[in-house]
Amino acid sequence: ISFLTYLERIIDRLRHRCRTNSLPTKKNNFYLIMSDNNTPIYTNANQPARFAKAKEEKNERYLDIASVYDASFLKGKRVAITGCNRGIGLALAQELVQAGGILIAIVRSNSDELKALQPAEIIQGIDVTSDEACEGIASQIKGGPIDILINNAGYFMEALETLDNLHFTEQIKQIDICACGPLRVSASLIKGDLLKEGSKIVMITSQGGSIAWRFEQNPTGHDYGHHMSKAAANMMSVLLAQEVKSKGIMVGVFHPGFNKTGMTAKYAEIWEVEGAVDASVGAKRVFYETGRLSMETSGKFINCEDGLQIPW
């Protein structure tokens, strides 16, 4: 069975389950599912083509998130963010504080930039690979329930991983940090009764976790640990969304977009052609989708660049 035949069968099953008249369309060597009003449900796997199309169409949602983003929903909200001492996590913390939100920082170590934000609470010394450290998070939060938990802490091995350069210890480390870590933190807050009905859990994952997209984005393979860790994170997120929906808790599975951070610096030569943005823009994109997150969209894999879904 060919891959495209396999995809066509999946599409047929989705159409049957959703009971819609959606039709598949082939674009850039990849099948997109179209909604009833002929707009795509899934975003484009080809990052340069996706960015080029946004520019061609003058897509303000994609090119200027500030044109649609309203941060007022964050005012007064208690938001816990892991790994917010640098990178996209710090940008999220800065955006939150600027919007009048209440920051609860969950970090392994502090930073001058984080201190400058004067978080309402700082939970330090949290290694998300430690069962003991994560189990104790809830007891260290003293200000009451959390409205939004953003699991941002992550790790990406810098060296390109190929068959000639396999790092199994690093693979396990990435899976532990990126997939098990968010589950440890989320479980602590849920079991500690800090996430009530109507609260939201945001998983900062990656389009790199889409198995379907590896044919387009990784035609020669490579980077085993990174992609396995993100696929595992996506699976964990969907299972968690299923388990907590009876509690009225929403789970967002978000690809934050291509952001110019230390973690992506090894790709600096393609930042511009693929539409990479400053972390401050990426933070607005994440919060925009956080505001839109509902029980109906809980557990769906969303690209924060354009708001469309990414196939698993």
N, C-alpha and C positions, 0 to 999 in steps of 0.2 A: 504494500500500500504506500502510495506517495504521500509526502507531507501535505500537499495541497488537497488531496482527496480526504486526508484525515481532517484537515481544517473544514472542508465542506461538510463533512459529517457532523462536526461540532456545531457548525452554524445551523444545520438542519435541526439539531437537538435544541439549540437555544431558541430557534423560532417556534418550535413546538411548545417548549416550556413557557415561553413568554406570551404565546398566543397573540403574536403581532403579525403584521404583514411585511415585516422588515425584510429587505433583500440584500444579498451580498454583492459587493462591487469590488473589482480588482483595481488596485492603485499602487504604483511603485512596487510591483511584485509582491504585494501583500493584500490579503482580503480584509476589507473594512465592513462592518455591519452598519447599515443605514437605518435610521429611525423612520417612523411613519411620515414625518415631514421632510424626508430626504436629507437630513443632516447626519453626519457621522456620529456614531456612538463611541468608536475607538479612535484614538489619535494615531498619527503616522509614525511608524517605526523608524523611518529614515530621518535622523535629527537635522542634518543640513537642509533637507527638502522641507521638513516641517517649519523650520525657521524662515526659509525663503518664501514659502507660501504665505506665512503670516505677514511678511513684509509686502508681498505682492497684493494681498487683500487688505492691507492697512488695518490689521486686526488689533484694535486697541487693547482688548482683553489680554492678548499675548504680549504686545510690544510696550504697553504702558499700563501696568496693573493699577497704578494710582487713579486712573480714569474710572475704574469701577469699584475700587476697594474703599470700604467705609469701616474704620477701626472702632467706631463708637460702641460696638457690641462688647468690646473688651474692657470697657471702663468698669472698674470695681470687681472684675472677675479675678478669682484666685487661680493662677495658672502655674503649674509645676513643670519645669523644663529640665531634662537631663542634659548633661554635657554642654551647658550654656556659658562656659568660660571662654570660648573661642568659636571661630567659624560661624556656620549658619545658626548654631545654638545661641551664640552671643547676639547675633543679629535679631533673632526672635525675641530674646530678652530685652534688647534695646527698643524694638518696635512695641512690645507689650507695655513697658514702662512709659514710653512716650504717649501711648493711648490711654494711660490712666489705669492700667491693670495692676494687679498685685502679684509680684514675682516671688515664687518659691523655687530657688535654685537647688538642683540636685547634681552635685559635681564630685569628681574625684579630687580635684584641687581648685583653689580659687585663682583669680587673676585680677590685675589692677583694673582692667576694663569692666569686669563683673562687679568688683567692689564699688566702682563709680556709680553703678546703677542703684546702689543701696537696696538690695532685695529685702523684702519683708522677712524672709527666712532663707538661710543658707544651710543646706544639709551637705556637709563635706565628708570626704573620705569614702565616697561610695564608688566602689569598683563593681560595675554591673555584672561581672563574672562571679561575684561572691554571693553565695546563697545567704550567708549570715548577714553581710552588709545590707543587702536588699531587703531582707525580712525585717530589718530594724528601721527602715525608712519611715513607715507610718507612725511609729511611736515618737519619732523626732519632729514630726510636723505638729506644731502647737496651735496654729491659728484657725483650725477648723477644716471643713470639707474643701475639696478641690473641684473647681468647675471644669478645668481642662488640664489634662496631663499630656505633655508632648514628649514622647520618647525619641530623643534626637541623638543620643550618644552612639557613635559608630566607629568603625575602623576599616581601613583599606590599605592592604600591604602595598608599599610603594613600587617594588620591583614587579615587572611583567612576569606572570607565572605561566610557564609552558611545560611541556613534557620534559624538557631539558633543565627546567628550573622549578621543580615541584617542591612546595613547602607544606607538608602535611600538618605540622604543628601550627603554622600560620593559618591554615585553612580552618582548623578546629577553633583557633582563637577568634577568627572573624565570625564564624557561626555562633560561638558563645556570646560575643559582644553584640552582634547585630540581630540575632534571633532569640536567644535565650535571655539576654539582658533585658530587653523591653518587657518580656513576659514576667521576669522576676520583679521588676519595678511595678508593673501594673497589678500583679497579684498582691503585692504588699499593700497597695493603696485600696484595692477592692476589699480584701479581707480585713483591712483596718477600718473599714466603713467610711473611707474618705471620698469615695466616688459614689455619689447618690444618683437617683433617677434623674435623667436629663443631663448628666455630665458627659464629657467627651474624652476619648483617648485618641491621640494622634500618633500614628507610627510613621516616622520619617524613614522611608525605605528607598527604593530606587527602581528605575526602569530596567536596571541590570538584573532584577529578579524575575523578569518576564522570560519564561522558557521559550514561548512562541517567538519572541523577538531575537533570540540568539542567532537564528538563521540570517537575519538582516544585519544585526549589529556586531555579531562575532563570526563572520564567515570563515575565519581560520581558527576559531576557538580561543584559548588562552584565558587567563585570570580566573582559574577554577574556584579558588576560595571566595573571592568577592561575589561572584554570581551565585554560587551555592548558598552563601550566607544570606543574600537578599531574597532568593527564592524561599529559603526556610523562614525568613522573617515574614514574607507574604502569607505563607501557609499558617504560621502561628497567628497572624493578625485576623485571618478569616475565621479560624477556629475560636479565637477569643470573642470575636464579634457575635458568633453563634451562641456562645455560652452566656454572654452578659446581656443579650437582647431582652431576656425576661426581666432583667433588672432596670431596663430603660436606659442603659448606657450605650452610647454610640462609639464606634471604632472607625477612624479614618485611616486608610492605607494610602499614603501620599508619596508620589515621586515629586520632590520639591523643585524639579527643573535642574538645569545645568548652572551651577553657581560657582563663582570665582572664589574659591577658598583654598586653604592649604592642602586639603585632601584631594582637590582636583588640579593642583598646580602642575602635576606631571603631564597634564593635557593642555597646558597653556597655549600651545601652538595652534590648537583648534578652537579655542574659546570664542573667537569672533565669528568664524564661519558657522559655528553650531549654536550661536545665540546665547552664550553664557552671560550671566548677569551678576552684578554685585550682590553680595549676600543680603544687603538691605532690601533689595528688590525681591529676592527669593523669599525673605521672611514675610513680606506683604502677600506674596502668592500663597504661601502656606496658611496664613491667617485668613485670607479670603476664602479658601476652601474649607477651613475650619468653621467659619461662620455659616457656610452653606450645608455642612454635614448634618444629616438627619437620620432617623431610623431607617428610612427608605434607601439611603445611600450607604449605610453602615456596612463595612466589609468589602466595599468596591474599591478597586485599584485605580486611583485618580492621578492624572498628570496635572500638576499645579500650574504648568505653563499655559494650558488652554482649557482645563477643566474637563477634558474628555477622559474616557476610560483607557486603560492599558490592558491588553489581554494577558491572561496568566501564562 
